[in-house]
């Protein structure tokens, strides 16, 4: 089943985000190679493709897992979470309708 990961950054964590980014991306790339990643990306803090020092307010990931428990365990092990970037991560079942 698909699961949506709605992640909210703590304020002022852009530096920690940038330091943990390579490890975070590696985990997403693994999901992609396994054919389980639907979409992933950050929420810029301002209306810009490159928000610069304004940073980000969180991230959205939609990916396939065997269960909600497996999805939650994956979220709990995210480098952004362990680096203190994420203030809150909500994991919910997701049903893709379009496209």
Steps between C-alpha positions, in 0.01 A plus 500: 500500500604860451573727796536878518768645724413858592806644669525834682840662558601671821575867441864591446620154396619573145863426590410162653282425196784568259743286702261203515379540139736247334392221736134601469521494118678163503204343680257652251713383208491147644119513503507628142730218387261251661209656307326609822538880487213699347607855586732681741606857559525792739263788567689829440438758772436765232341493156821410320657192344822589686411665832863562597543595865120498553530122494217252517199430718491125450476220248252270331572139407260247353634145483393136516544292815360167619327655802448820696742365761771450235438849363520652849823313573649635176396854598642464850840406353520799264825699527304827513313372804816387679678828408223700668362649178151355525277620780218268403445220248150376426470171313163417342370244253465657154286393208621629164216594267666720236699499281 
